[in-house]
Amino acid sequence: MKKYILNKNSWRYFSLLSFMFITILFVSCEDDTSVGGEITINKVFLEDVNSTVQDREVSFVRLFQLIRIEGSGFTGLKKVYINGFDTFFNVAYVSDNSMIIRVSDDTPTTDAEESVRNTIRFVNDNFETIFSFEVRAAAPTITNISNTLPNSGEEITVYGTGLLEVTKVIFPGNVEVTTGITFDEEDGEFFTVTVPSGVSDDGGSILIETPNGGAYSPAYFNFKPGLLLNFDGAGTLGEFGDTITQDELQSTSIGEGNVSQGNYVYHGPTDSEPFAAGTNRDSEVFTSGGESWRTQFATTIPPTTPLDEVGFQFDVFVPEPWEGSGFLQILLINNFNGGEWTGGTYNYVPWIVDGEVEAFQTTGWTTVTIPFTDFYSFSDSDTEFTFEDVLALREGATYKNFGFFFNNTDVLLSNVTGGPSDVEFPSSATSVSIYTDNWRIVSLEVPTLSDFPE
């Protein structure tokens, strides 16, 4: 092994190198903390990859939008305050004449202090510049509608964000409502509106207007072309084995607010005996199996549609608390024995919320929306499924009946959430009353709404 011996001159050389390194480091740090000339701002551009104009000069920005700022003197920039909020920026996207920054959704807007409202302040070690620029709250969004197939004259609740001071609701068919709209004045998380007559039976999105912009719902409102089975003429009920038959359907008017529409199916026990614990297929109801989804839906929902933009909806009425036991198993095809948490099925367990038992009950009929990517066969987030995958699964099945089981077996929380858990909800005897109607396939696509005409 070769040995290296440091003599006196070697130590001097090493010490000199060390001194030079420390000096350079000190000077670099000193320079880093002292750079910064006068900052000027010329223009602001909105960066939007989803727009036909991806780099558009703008006079305002909304929360969480990405902007590019043109000017000079950005070298050495240390801080950017938008409406007084210290906003993170990546120095890799800063040159002397341009920078890119995203407006944090924590940025105050109307509640910002008046002295900093609608300003962007740029700071380096030697200068600071305040640029007047309008900063708006994020545009409203619609995430859910209480009933997407209501009767005219019924009230619906629309949920989302930023739903403050809703001034107009436009229903499919360009039917406008501007009166009788009430909204959550505190958080803007919902508003209510009465459904007018004349809404198009072809369905689509509802569009709202607020002082802070507009928003579309998913294109699933009143989408009657999507009906698989409504027990009143749309679709054909299958009658075989122990399935619920046409003469077992119910039609008494039930529900408050959103009431029943003709015939509907009851999934609970029909005699005095409750469903026993640990049992599957306590009730079952199916379509005839002769329906062709490709024929019925391909013109309105192309097979190439990304699967997270297609879903199954049904209306449910649960007049008494449902908690602790039982679930509806929804089956794309009829080749299951009941209780599976795999394959072309989805299990609806609304009484488990955030890992805890919470009683589920409705006063009227409520719409349930299940994206097809929640069905277990298509839940792999790493695979880009399309509606074609659902069509192919059904077309390759021996029994093409679509339907529901009511199962009353134990439920593992890990099966519900898809995450690790040892929690189990043991089943118990139940006589819960559950009614469903208007089974339908819908588009979940949300039309794009821009602040700027394309």
C-alpha atoms as one frame of an Amber mdcrd trajectory, in Angstrom:
protein
   0.000   0.000   0.000   1.417   3.331  -1.097   1.759   5.937   1.655   1.348
   9.697   1.231   3.375  11.838   3.646   2.550  15.515   4.112   5.690  17.540
   4.680   5.901  21.175   5.712   5.440  22.492   2.154   2.519  20.128   1.635
   0.819  21.494   4.704   1.385  25.051   3.456  -0.148  24.124   0.081  -3.088
  22.424   1.776  -3.616  25.432   4.052  -3.511  27.800   1.065  -6.132  25.725
  -0.796  -8.316  25.674   2.291  -8.033  29.432   2.684  -8.853  30.000  -0.978
 -11.901  27.680  -0.751 -13.203  29.403   2.392 -12.626  32.826   0.824 -14.493
  31.845  -2.368 -17.316  30.362  -0.311 -17.532  33.501   1.813 -17.491  35.788
  -1.209 -20.117  33.628  -2.961 -22.398  33.749   0.059 -21.775  37.456   0.435
 -22.493  38.036  -3.254 -25.600  35.865  -2.979 -26.937  38.036  -0.198 -26.085
  41.329  -1.868 -27.269  40.948  -5.457 -30.395  42.704  -6.621 -31.054  45.713
  -8.754 -34.163  47.735  -9.377 -37.173  45.575 -10.293 -39.597  46.593 -13.024
 -42.774  44.795 -14.165 -44.053  45.047 -17.735 -46.637  42.301 -18.327 -48.283
  39.287 -16.702 -49.250  36.139 -18.628 -51.497  33.238 -17.637 -49.879  29.847
 -18.264 -52.644  27.351 -19.123 -51.737  24.162 -20.982 -55.442  23.299 -21.369
 -56.191  26.476 -23.318 -55.735  27.099 -27.012 -53.814  30.185 -25.884 -51.348
  28.708 -23.432 -49.449  31.951 -22.757 -52.020  34.757 -22.559 -51.481  38.304
 -21.311 -53.973  38.953 -18.495 -55.081  41.750 -16.198 -56.041  39.502 -13.275
 -55.232  36.111 -11.805 -57.166  33.578  -9.725 -55.967  31.477  -6.823 -53.825
  28.478  -7.800 -53.263  29.739 -11.334 -49.770  29.771 -12.827 -48.503  33.085
 -14.165 -45.420  34.295 -16.003 -44.238  37.806 -15.125 -42.151  39.821 -17.572
 -39.924  42.687 -16.547 -36.339  43.194 -15.416 -34.209  42.946 -12.312 -35.466
  39.537 -11.115 -31.923  38.296 -10.514 -31.413  38.057  -6.763 -35.151  38.081
  -6.023 -35.724  36.971  -2.437 -39.448  37.333  -1.723 -42.731  37.687  -3.557
 -45.833  38.731  -1.622 -49.209  38.353  -3.364 -51.911  40.249  -1.490 -49.460
  40.265   1.399 -49.022  36.476   1.362 -45.430  35.214   1.237 -45.621  33.107
  -1.937 -43.177  30.326  -2.780 -41.370  30.427  -6.106 -38.749  28.139  -7.640
 -35.537  29.998  -8.503 -35.054  27.593 -11.417 -37.926  29.438 -13.133 -36.468
  32.896 -12.587 -34.288  34.790 -15.040 -33.444  38.471 -14.983 -36.334  39.295
 -17.322 -38.963  36.705 -16.466 -40.286  34.493 -13.703 -43.001  31.866 -13.259
 -44.976  31.605 -10.028 -48.173  29.887  -8.886 -50.649  31.850  -6.781 -51.190
  29.877  -3.574 -54.744  28.888  -2.760 -54.005  30.214   0.735 -53.704  33.746
  -0.634 -56.325  36.095   0.864 -58.536  37.933  -1.625 -61.476  39.997  -0.379
 -60.290  39.483   3.185 -56.764  40.731   2.464 -55.773  43.946   4.203 -56.780
  46.912   2.092 -53.205  48.202   1.901 -51.988  45.020   0.144 -55.129  43.894
  -1.655 -54.611  43.412  -5.421 -50.854  43.875  -5.236 -47.749  41.811  -5.916
 -44.649  42.915  -4.006 -41.183  41.889  -5.222 -38.254  42.117  -2.816 -34.479
  41.719  -3.116 -31.730  42.928  -0.816 -31.611  46.429  -2.233 -35.001  47.213
  -3.732 -38.646  46.354  -3.601 -41.369  46.983  -6.144 -45.129  46.929  -5.607
 -47.144  46.100  -8.719 -50.894  46.696  -8.770 -52.600  43.576 -10.114 -56.054
  42.141  -9.492 -56.119  38.872  -7.539 -59.435  37.022  -7.563 -60.662  34.055
  -5.592 -60.719  30.725  -7.379 -63.657  30.256  -9.721 -66.561  28.264  -8.243
 -66.794  24.524  -8.783 -69.660  22.025  -8.734 -68.829  18.637  -7.248 -72.213
  17.019  -6.655 -75.963  17.467  -7.156 -78.416  15.993  -4.667 -80.704  14.615
  -7.383 -79.767  14.669 -11.065 -83.073  13.283 -12.374 -85.709  15.222 -10.395
 -89.243  16.165 -11.313 -89.794  19.754 -12.385 -90.896  21.879  -9.457 -88.680
  19.963  -7.019 -85.789  21.561  -5.189 -82.234  20.309  -5.581 -79.057  21.116
  -3.681 -75.867  21.726  -5.616 -72.583  21.208  -3.747 -69.117  22.532  -4.491
 -66.804  25.439  -3.674 -67.149  29.181  -4.062 -70.932  28.939  -4.464 -71.554
  32.424  -3.095 -74.126  34.848  -4.491 -75.264  32.499  -7.258 -77.247  34.785
  -9.553 -78.244  32.433 -12.372 -78.611  28.703 -12.997 -78.895  27.538 -16.601
 -80.310  24.030 -17.050 -79.917  21.782 -20.126 -82.068  23.168 -22.911 -80.916
  26.702 -22.013 -83.616  27.069 -19.357 -82.610  29.869 -16.972 -83.499  30.416
 -13.320 -82.602  33.702 -11.636 -84.957  33.774  -8.636 -85.450  31.634  -5.556
 -81.774  30.646  -5.370 -80.484  30.326  -1.810 -76.840  29.718  -0.954 -74.487
  28.991   1.906 -73.472  32.509   2.889 -70.711  31.414   5.243 -68.613  28.943
   3.245 -70.201  28.849  -0.205 -70.327  25.046  -0.162 -73.855  24.643  -1.572
 -76.912  26.350  -3.008 -80.511  25.301  -3.588 -82.700  25.923  -6.611 -86.086
  24.753  -7.862 -85.965  22.765 -11.093 -87.962  24.531 -13.817 -90.132  22.920
 -16.472 -88.778  22.478 -19.962 -85.386  21.011 -19.056 -84.063  19.005 -22.003
 -84.552  15.230 -21.737 -81.210  14.849 -23.533 -79.620  16.193 -20.375 -76.180
  17.673 -19.908 -74.494  20.093 -17.534 -75.987  22.874 -15.500 -74.154  26.203
 -15.666 -74.098  28.724 -12.846 -73.099  32.363 -12.690 -71.660  34.145  -9.664
 -69.865  37.480  -9.207 -66.648  35.471  -9.086 -67.203  33.560 -12.312 -69.155
  30.590 -13.569 -69.002  26.830 -13.277 -70.344  23.768 -15.048 -71.541  20.584
 -13.399 -70.627  17.207 -14.876 -72.782  16.439 -17.919 -75.144  14.130 -16.039
 -78.183  16.270 -15.255 -81.494  14.834 -16.571 -79.570  12.474 -18.866 -82.473
  10.250 -19.847 -80.701   8.621 -22.828 -78.562   6.891 -20.184 -81.427   5.020
 -18.520 -80.755   1.289 -18.178 -83.805   0.535 -16.087 -86.434   2.777 -14.510
 -89.054   0.052 -13.928 -91.542   2.105 -15.964 -90.690   1.212 -19.516 -87.049
   2.162 -19.929 -85.080  -1.077 -20.036 -86.339  -4.581 -19.311 -86.417  -6.181
 -15.862 -85.000  -9.684 -15.731 -87.178 -12.307 -14.090 -85.424 -15.566 -13.254
 -84.504 -17.603 -10.198 -85.027 -15.670  -6.974 -84.787 -12.213  -8.530 -87.324
  -9.479  -7.830 -90.038  -9.549 -10.488 -92.279  -6.890 -12.001 -95.199  -7.725
  -9.727 -92.940  -7.295  -6.691 -92.074  -3.687  -7.559 -93.618  -0.916  -5.480
 -95.280   2.297  -6.627 -96.704   4.064  -3.564 -95.525   7.689  -3.569 -92.692
   7.983  -1.033 -90.080  10.579  -0.151 -90.169  14.251   0.752 -88.843  16.991
  -1.499 -87.737  14.617  -4.254 -90.498  12.021  -4.471 -90.674   8.632  -6.157
 -91.351   8.402  -9.894 -93.695   5.530 -10.688 -92.350   2.037  -9.980 -89.221
   1.409  -7.957 -87.487  -1.579  -6.382 -87.354  -2.441  -2.677 -84.185  -4.249
  -1.546 -85.178  -5.099   2.033 -86.870  -8.124   3.576 -90.460  -8.664   2.459
 -91.704 -10.628   5.429 -91.452 -10.202   9.185 -88.028 -11.878   9.348 -84.924
  -9.661   9.059 -82.005 -10.584   6.860 -79.732 -12.802   8.952 -76.139 -11.871
   9.704 -73.471 -13.464   7.519 -75.693 -13.922   4.465 -75.313 -12.854   0.824
 -77.838 -12.328  -1.968 -80.613 -11.598   0.496 -82.352  -9.789  -2.349 -81.370
  -9.517  -6.003 -82.644  -7.660  -9.018 -81.302  -7.618 -12.590 -81.869  -6.358
 -16.083 -82.892  -8.919 -18.679 -79.363  -9.199 -20.066 -80.489  -8.596 -23.620
 -79.493  -4.944 -23.628 -76.501  -3.723 -25.674 -74.611  -0.921 -23.996 -72.606
  -0.298 -27.149 -75.755   0.212 -29.207 -77.419   2.391 -26.592 -74.516   4.566
 -25.461 -71.784   4.688 -28.120 -73.255   7.743 -29.840 -73.482   9.815 -26.640
 -70.505   8.360 -24.738 -67.845   7.222 -27.245 -66.014   3.988 -26.301 -62.724
   5.924 -26.357 -63.893   8.135 -23.459 -61.503   7.937 -20.465 -63.227   5.778
 -17.893 -62.999   8.346 -15.114 -65.370  10.446 -17.255 -68.102   7.776 -17.262
 -70.166   6.584 -14.318 -73.200   4.714 -13.065 -75.965   6.595 -11.264 -79.034
   5.501  -9.375 -81.517   7.189  -7.077 -81.865   5.859  -3.547 -84.342   6.408
  -0.729 -83.511   5.267   2.808 -86.244   6.554   5.150 -84.779   5.135   8.383
 -81.178   5.057   9.642 -79.000   2.465   7.908 -75.903   1.700   9.928 -73.598
  -1.090  10.963 -74.629  -3.862   8.597 -75.498  -4.631   5.004 -74.420  -3.259
   1.638 -75.584  -3.082  -1.958 -73.391  -4.946  -4.408 -73.625  -3.529  -7.935
 -72.724  -6.019 -10.665 -71.730  -5.224 -14.246 -72.441  -8.839 -15.213 -74.239
 -11.750 -13.574 -71.524 -14.218 -12.643 -71.013 -13.535  -8.928 -72.119 -15.395
  -5.824 -72.431 -12.320  -3.610 -70.028 -10.629  -1.208 -67.105 -10.247  -3.629
 -64.840  -7.190  -3.431 -63.168  -7.874  -6.769 -64.006  -8.022 -10.463 -66.764
  -6.134 -12.251 -68.546  -5.090  -9.061 -68.787  -2.181  -6.674 -70.032  -2.356
  -3.079 -72.055   0.586  -1.825 -71.603   1.008   1.946 -72.764   4.568   2.740
 -72.794   4.049   6.512 -68.980   3.975   6.686 -67.640   7.539   6.678 -63.966
   8.301   7.339 -63.518   4.808   8.739 -66.340   5.132  11.261 -69.971   4.035
  11.392 -72.284   6.925  10.594 -75.988   6.386  10.068 -77.160   6.983   6.491
 -80.687   8.277   5.909 -82.471  10.391   3.315 -85.649  12.458   3.477 -86.206
  12.192  -0.265 -84.704  10.432  -3.259 -80.988  11.118  -3.613 -78.683  10.433
  -6.551 -75.631   8.228  -6.049 -72.803   8.608  -8.569 -70.170   5.888  -8.959
 -67.355   6.466 -11.465 -66.571   3.255 -13.340 -63.004   3.591 -12.092 -64.408
   2.725  -8.650 -65.519  -0.696  -9.887 -62.838  -3.105  -8.747 -61.882  -4.371
 -12.221 -61.034  -0.815 -13.263 -59.651   0.693 -10.063 -55.942   0.397 -10.914
 -54.849   4.033 -11.122 -51.769   3.074 -13.165 -53.919   1.791 -16.047 -55.636
   4.164 -18.454 -59.006   2.476 -18.892 -61.633   3.671 -21.358 -65.357   3.018
 -21.678 -64.409   0.377 -24.241 -63.025  -1.777 -21.410 -66.445  -1.836 -19.725
 -68.203  -2.617 -23.003 -65.743  -5.424 -23.731 -66.179  -6.941 -20.257 -69.938
  -7.097 -20.714 -69.797  -8.346 -24.275 -67.462 -11.159 -23.271 -69.689 -12.329
 -20.415 -71.941 -15.379 -20.572 -74.602 -13.649 -18.459 -74.893  -9.982 -19.372
 -77.480  -9.055 -16.751 -76.660  -5.868 -14.831 -77.998  -5.731 -11.285 -77.883
  -5.448  -7.512 -77.486  -7.823  -4.585 -78.208  -6.894  -0.986 -75.511  -8.632
   1.069 -75.326  -8.803   4.853 -71.850 -10.157   5.524 -68.960  -8.740   7.563
 -67.188  -5.714   6.086 -63.442  -5.100   6.230 -62.525  -1.432   6.273 -59.552
  -2.213   4.015 -61.976  -3.378   1.339 -63.931  -0.137   1.562 -60.975   2.257
   1.527 -58.461   0.221  -0.438 -55.866   0.953   2.250 -54.360  -1.174   5.019
 -56.542  -1.656   8.095 -57.399  -4.355  10.616 -60.815  -2.841  11.355 -63.788
  -5.088  10.697 -67.484  -4.325  10.936 -69.278  -7.566  11.883 -72.698  -8.069
  10.358 -75.901  -8.285  12.345 -79.519  -9.079  11.506 -81.137  -6.164   9.687
 -84.522  -5.078   8.355 -83.280  -1.887   6.732 -85.535  -0.375   4.069 -83.680
   0.590   0.896 -85.304   1.627  -2.376 -83.635   2.341  -5.730 -84.798   3.653
  -9.090 -83.569   5.151 -12.357 -80.442   3.085 -12.991 -78.437   4.930 -15.630
 -75.083   5.383 -17.354 -73.896   9.002 -17.451 -71.063  11.191 -18.601 -68.946
  12.683 -15.823 -67.142  15.070 -18.148 -67.156  18.700 -17.028 -67.157  21.248
 -19.870 -64.324  23.743 -19.789 -65.256  27.256 -18.756 -62.638  29.919 -19.267
 -62.445  33.531 -18.124 -61.272  34.304 -21.645 -62.944  33.586 -25.006 -60.911
  31.129 -27.025
